[in-house]
Amino acid sequence: MNRAKNLNCDNYKFNLTFKFEILALPSFSMTLKRFLPFITLSLFIVRAIAQNAPDTLFNAKAETQVVDLYNSTIGDQKEFYNGPQYNPPAKAYRGSPYFLDSASLQPANIRYNSTWYKEVPILYDALNDLMVSISHSVLFAVRSEKLSDVFVAGHHFIYRTESKEFKLPTGYYDRLYDGRSEVLVKRGRGVVKRVEQQSVQVIYEVDDVIYIKKGADYVPVSSKKSVLNVFKNKAKQLREYISANKISFRNEKEHSIAQLAAYYDQNNQ
């Protein structure tokens, strides 16, 4: 069942749309285990009655009640609902501070404090490097130090801390390829402020940086030439592979770089 909700803040109108999987409730907490029999029984009774009811409106209302029961008994007790309240960035005249340029919270599977949670509403603030969620119509920032993985909108974000093994700034990275020549993207936004007619217009510009892991280092790349420079020992093979597969850096740069990294690893055992 899909549910949609709008949340108006000072600068943005946030949209929340995601699907509740009633029969696939997470089984990761003692709280859930305690309430699961009750919820399962409630759902069974609701659907048993609904099967004999001609009114489809009753079906929708009944399942909504079960969803609300889940949210009220379990949803608010999830351990990640303890982050600071989120304050949105300045309103955009052009562009957006958010990943995919959308202020929509989307369903995500996350790993928080080594525990997996599914269908969690998430919005990535690429300007401030924050994962944002919602509870009781209040936006909050999920604590980054405990949020290791976020699968959202077909992307896998990982949180890394700068160290001797990871020589990049601490933060979230979009993992495009998880192999020996790992490919990561640091999503970011640049801010341009323009004064016009006694008002300040804020423009957000995409400022992403792509990295390829080479040995112990992560090398920034932005073009076919820079990728081939990272993989010098197989440059000729990679050029032939690019030509044979009609790989376009102009139209699909990120996908192309991840594809070349995977091909390089396959041919550089």
C-alpha positions as CSV (number, residue, x, y, z in Angstrom):
1,M,0.0,0.0,0.0
2,N,1.4,3.4,-1.0
3,R,1.0,6.4,1.2
4,A,1.9,10.0,0.5
5,K,2.4,12.9,2.8
6,N,3.6,16.5,2.4
7,L,5.5,18.4,5.0
8,N,5.9,22.2,4.7
9,C,8.9,23.9,6.3
10,D,10.1,27.4,6.0
11,N,12.1,26.8,2.8
12,Y,10.9,23.6,1.2
13,K,7.8,21.4,0.8
14,F,9.0,17.9,1.6
15,N,7.2,14.9,0.0
16,L,7.0,11.5,1.6
17,T,5.9,8.6,-0.5
18,F,6.7,5.0,0.3
19,K,5.3,1.5,0.4
20,F,4.5,-0.2,3.6
21,E,5.2,-4.0,3.4
22,I,2.7,-5.2,5.9
23,L,3.6,-8.9,5.6
24,A,7.4,-8.2,5.6
25,L,7.8,-6.5,8.9
26,P,11.5,-6.3,10.1
27,S,12.4,-8.8,12.7
28,F,15.4,-7.1,14.2
29,S,14.4,-5.9,17.6
30,M,13.0,-7.3,20.8
31,T,10.2,-4.8,20.6
32,L,9.1,-6.1,17.3
33,K,9.2,-9.7,18.4
34,R,6.9,-8.7,21.4
35,F,4.3,-7.0,19.1
36,L,4.6,-9.2,16.0
37,P,2.0,-11.8,17.1
38,F,-0.5,-9.0,17.9
39,I,0.1,-7.2,14.6
40,T,-0.1,-10.5,12.6
41,L,-3.3,-11.4,14.4
42,S,-4.8,-8.0,13.7
43,L,-3.8,-8.1,10.1
44,F,-5.4,-11.6,9.8
45,I,-8.6,-10.5,11.3
46,V,-8.7,-7.3,9.2
47,R,-8.2,-9.2,6.0
48,A,-10.6,-12.0,7.0
49,I,-13.3,-9.5,7.5
50,A,-12.4,-7.5,4.4
51,Q,-12.7,-10.6,2.2
52,N,-16.4,-10.8,3.2
53,A,-17.0,-7.1,2.9
54,P,-18.3,-5.7,-0.4
55,D,-17.1,-2.2,0.4
56,T,-13.6,-1.6,-1.0
57,L,-13.4,1.5,1.1
58,F,-13.5,-0.7,4.2
59,N,-10.5,-2.7,2.9
60,A,-8.4,0.5,2.5
61,K,-9.5,1.8,5.9
62,A,-8.8,-1.5,7.7
63,E,-5.3,-1.9,6.2
64,T,-4.5,1.7,7.1
65,Q,-5.4,0.9,10.7
66,V,-2.9,-1.9,10.8
67,V,-0.2,0.3,9.3
68,D,-1.0,2.9,11.9
69,L,-0.8,0.2,14.6
70,Y,2.6,-0.8,13.4
71,N,3.8,2.8,13.4
72,S,2.4,3.6,16.8
73,T,3.7,0.5,18.6
74,I,7.0,-0.1,16.9
75,G,8.0,2.6,14.4
76,D,8.7,5.3,17.0
77,Q,10.8,2.9,19.1
78,K,13.4,2.3,16.4
79,E,16.8,3.3,17.8
80,F,17.7,5.7,15.0
81,Y,14.9,8.1,15.9
82,N,17.3,10.0,18.2
83,G,19.1,12.4,15.9
84,P,19.0,16.2,16.1
85,Q,16.2,18.1,14.5
86,Y,17.0,19.0,10.8
87,N,17.0,22.6,9.6
88,P,16.7,22.8,5.8
89,P,19.2,24.9,3.8
90,A,18.3,28.3,2.3
91,K,15.5,28.2,-0.3
92,A,16.9,27.6,-3.8
93,Y,16.4,30.0,-6.6
94,R,17.9,27.4,-8.9
95,G,19.1,23.9,-8.3
96,S,18.7,21.9,-5.1
97,P,20.8,21.0,-2.1
98,Y,19.4,17.5,-2.2
99,F,20.5,14.4,-4.0
100,L,18.7,13.9,-7.3
101,D,17.5,17.5,-6.9
102,S,14.4,16.3,-5.1
103,A,13.1,17.2,-1.7
104,S,11.3,13.8,-1.5
105,L,11.9,11.3,1.3
106,Q,12.2,7.9,-0.4
107,P,12.0,4.4,1.0
108,A,15.5,3.1,2.0
109,N,17.0,0.0,3.5
110,I,19.6,1.1,6.1
111,R,22.1,-0.4,8.4
112,Y,22.2,1.5,11.7
113,N,24.3,0.4,14.6
114,S,24.9,-3.0,12.8
115,T,21.1,-3.6,12.5
116,W,19.2,-3.6,9.2
117,Y,16.0,-1.6,8.8
118,K,13.8,-1.6,5.7
119,E,11.4,0.9,4.1
120,V,12.8,3.9,6.2
121,P,12.0,7.3,4.7
122,I,15.3,8.9,3.8
123,L,16.4,12.2,2.1
124,Y,20.0,12.9,1.4
125,D,21.2,16.5,1.9
126,A,24.2,16.6,-0.4
127,L,25.1,20.2,0.7
128,N,25.6,19.3,4.4
129,D,26.3,15.6,3.9
130,L,23.3,14.5,6.1
131,M,20.8,11.6,5.8
132,V,17.4,13.0,6.9
133,S,14.4,11.0,8.1
134,I,11.1,11.9,9.7
135,S,9.1,11.1,12.9
136,H,5.8,12.6,13.9
137,S,6.1,15.1,11.0
138,V,9.4,16.4,12.3
139,L,12.5,16.0,10.2
140,F,15.7,14.9,11.9
141,A,19.3,14.0,10.9
142,V,20.2,10.4,11.4
143,R,23.4,10.0,13.4
144,S,26.1,9.5,10.8
145,E,28.6,7.7,13.0
146,K,26.1,4.8,13.4
147,L,24.7,4.7,9.9
148,S,27.0,2.6,7.8
149,D,24.9,1.8,4.7
150,V,21.9,3.4,3.0
151,F,20.3,1.8,-0.1
152,V,18.0,4.4,-1.7
153,A,16.8,5.2,-5.2
154,G,19.0,2.6,-6.7
155,H,22.2,3.9,-5.0
156,H,24.3,2.5,-2.2
157,F,25.7,5.1,0.2
158,I,28.3,4.1,2.7
159,Y,29.7,6.1,5.6
160,R,33.5,6.2,5.9
161,T,35.8,7.7,8.5
162,E,39.1,9.1,7.4
163,S,42.0,6.9,8.4
164,K,45.3,5.4,7.2
165,E,43.3,2.9,5.3
166,F,40.7,5.4,3.9
167,K,42.5,8.5,2.8
168,L,39.4,10.6,2.0
169,P,37.5,13.1,4.1
170,T,34.9,11.5,6.5
171,G,31.4,11.4,5.1
172,Y,28.9,9.6,2.9
173,Y,30.0,8.1,-0.4
174,D,27.9,6.7,-3.2
175,R,29.5,3.4,-4.1
176,L,29.2,2.7,-7.8
177,Y,31.5,-0.4,-7.9
178,D,32.5,-2.6,-5.0
179,G,35.6,-4.4,-6.3
180,R,39.4,-4.2,-6.0
181,S,39.3,-0.9,-8.0
182,E,36.4,0.4,-6.0
183,V,34.6,3.4,-7.4
184,L,33.0,6.0,-5.1
185,V,31.3,9.3,-5.7
186,K,31.4,12.1,-3.1
187,R,28.1,13.9,-3.7
188,G,28.3,17.6,-3.1
189,R,26.7,21.0,-3.8
190,G,28.4,24.3,-4.5
191,V,26.5,27.5,-3.4
192,V,26.4,30.7,-5.4
193,K,24.6,33.8,-3.9
194,R,23.5,36.5,-6.3
195,V,22.0,39.8,-5.2
196,E,19.2,41.1,-7.4
197,Q,16.5,43.7,-6.6
198,Q,17.4,43.9,-2.9
199,S,17.1,40.1,-2.5
200,V,19.6,37.3,-2.3
201,Q,19.1,34.5,-4.8
202,V,20.7,31.2,-3.8
203,I,21.8,28.8,-6.5
204,Y,22.9,25.3,-5.8
205,E,25.3,23.6,-8.3
206,V,26.2,19.9,-8.4
207,D,29.8,19.4,-7.2
208,D,30.3,15.6,-7.3
209,V,33.8,14.0,-7.3
210,I,34.4,10.5,-8.5
211,Y,37.2,8.4,-7.0
212,I,38.8,5.1,-8.1
213,K,40.7,3.1,-5.6
214,K,44.3,2.4,-6.8
215,G,46.3,0.4,-4.3
216,A,45.9,2.2,-1.0
217,D,44.9,5.5,-2.5
218,Y,41.7,6.9,-4.0
219,V,42.4,8.9,-7.2
220,P,39.9,11.5,-8.4
221,V,38.8,11.0,-12.1
222,S,36.6,13.1,-14.3
223,S,37.2,11.9,-17.9
224,K,38.1,8.9,-20.1
225,K,41.7,10.2,-20.1
226,S,42.0,10.3,-16.4
227,V,40.6,6.8,-16.0
228,L,43.0,5.4,-18.5
229,N,45.8,7.1,-16.7
230,V,44.8,5.3,-13.5
231,F,44.8,2.0,-15.4
232,K,48.0,2.6,-17.4
233,N,49.1,-1.0,-17.6
234,K,45.8,-2.0,-19.4
235,A,45.2,1.2,-21.3
236,K,45.3,-0.4,-24.7
237,Q,42.8,-3.1,-23.7
238,L,40.5,-0.6,-22.2
239,R,40.5,1.6,-25.3
240,E,39.5,-1.5,-27.4
241,Y,36.8,-2.3,-24.8
242,I,35.4,1.2,-24.9
243,S,35.3,1.2,-28.7
244,A,33.8,-2.3,-29.0
245,N,31.0,-1.5,-26.4
246,K,30.4,2.0,-27.6
247,I,30.9,3.4,-24.0
248,S,30.0,7.0,-23.8
249,F,31.6,9.1,-21.0
250,R,29.6,12.2,-22.1
251,N,26.2,10.6,-21.6
252,E,26.8,8.1,-18.8
253,K,30.1,9.1,-17.1
254,E,29.6,7.5,-13.7
255,H,28.3,4.2,-15.2
256,S,31.1,4.1,-17.7
257,I,33.8,4.6,-15.1
258,A,32.3,1.8,-12.9
259,Q,32.1,-0.4,-16.0
260,L,35.8,0.2,-16.9
261,A,36.9,-0.4,-13.3
262,A,35.1,-3.8,-13.3
263,Y,36.6,-4.8,-16.6
264,Y,40.0,-3.8,-15.5
265,D,39.7,-6.0,-12.4
266,Q,38.5,-8.9,-14.5
267,N,41.6,-8.6,-16.7
268,N,44.2,-7.8,-14.1
269,Q,44.1,-10.8,-11.8
